[in-house]
Amino acid sequence: MSDAFQVQIMRLPGNEDIPLPQKMSELASGFDLYAAIGEPLTLAPGDRALVPTGFALAMPGALEAQIRPRSGLAFKHGITTLNSPGTIDADYRGEVKVLLINHGREPFVVQRKERIAQMVFQLVPSIRLLEVSSLDDTERGAGGFGHTGTK
Ligand SMILES: O=c1ccn([C@H]2C[C@H](O)[C@@H](COP(=O)(O)OP(=O)(O)OP(=O)(O)O)O2)c(=O)[nH]1
């Protein structure tokens, strides 16, 4: 793992007992994120909440982190991330937060230290936008949004 990117993680005060993000298996893509809330948080059907994780990051400029849902919570309870995938910019130094929404039919209670989402790091290519007055032709052209049919 010597070629691994180094990402700095800083626990924010009051979260000493909250586990740092963790891969639950060796080759998992995502680090599971734990809810750093004081009291249990009830999400009624349709409710959303910004849930703190208790840490902040500093990562190399070539990376971003994506906050993605956990499929088990989505399947069993309709709990997902509203802005999926959430984007953590390399220059963001605030607390990483998870925007949860309850798409289920029952209230869902988030407990302190519950694993609520996962964080996947991605390479972000360096891009320079170049303004032009015309674009090259392609077979697809401007076709989209199901123009080849949906069945
Ligand atoms: O799920 C998320 C999404 C974002 N953020 C933080 C990190 C990110 O770098 C910052 C800004 O996010 P984004 O660019 O998506 O928000 P915006 O609505 O465009 O706000 P801003 O004007 O602050 O960029 O908020 C989170 O902690 N969790």
The ligand as an ORCA input file, in Angstrom:
! r2SCAN-3c Opt
* xyz 0 1
  O     -22.925     15.479      1.099
  C     -22.169     16.451      1.269
  C     -21.977     17.418      0.277
  C     -21.123     18.482      0.551
  N     -20.481     18.575      1.753
  C     -19.535     19.667      1.993
  C     -18.187     19.356      1.337
  C     -18.225     20.126      0.064
  O     -16.926     20.440     -0.372
  C     -19.051     21.335      0.467
  C     -19.766     21.995     -0.653
  O     -20.566     21.050     -1.290
  P     -21.258     21.376     -2.685
  O     -20.260     21.961     -3.615
  O     -22.017     20.174     -3.110
  O     -22.290     22.453     -2.207
  P     -22.843     23.771     -2.846
  O     -24.291     23.766     -2.580
  O     -22.402     23.964     -4.258
  O     -22.194     24.817     -1.852
  P     -20.899     25.705     -1.954
  O     -21.375     26.984     -2.544
  O     -20.465     25.852     -0.526
  O     -19.874     24.988     -2.782
  O     -20.002     20.849      1.416
  C     -20.649     17.610      2.723
  O     -20.068     17.650      3.803
  N     -21.487     16.573      2.455
*
